[in-house]
């Protein structure tokens, strides 16, 4: 059953997402900066 899930496109996407999140978590623990998607500009009223 695991082979069928891993062979499907949905299974591949899930495994890719899990691997990415694990990698980000490990890099975060080690203190290595990752890319940030937020805007660096500060938003203010003025």
N, C-alpha and C positions, 0 to 999 in steps of 0.2 A: 504494500500500500504506500509506503514512504517513497518508493521509487516512482510510482505513478504521479504522486504529488510533486516530487522534485522534477520530474520530466515535463510537467505542464508549464505553460507560460505564467500562470498565476503563482505556481510554486516557486518558479525562478525569481519572480519579482519579490515575493515574500522573503526568500532566502537572501536576496541582494539587500533588501531593506534591513534585515536583521544584522547582516554582516556590517553594513554601513554604521548602524547605531552602536554596535559593539566596538567598532574601531573608534568612533567619535568618543565613546565613553572612556576607552583606554587612553586615548590622547588627552582627554580632559583631566584624567587622574594624574597623568605624567606632567601636566602643565603646558602641553604643547598647544599653541593657539590654533584654532580652526577658522575657516572663513565664516564671516558673518554676513547675513543678508539684510540686516537692518541698515537704515540710512544713518550716515555719520553726522548729518546736519542736525543741529538742535532746533527743535520747533519751539517757538515762543510767540507770545501775543503781539510783540512789537517788531 
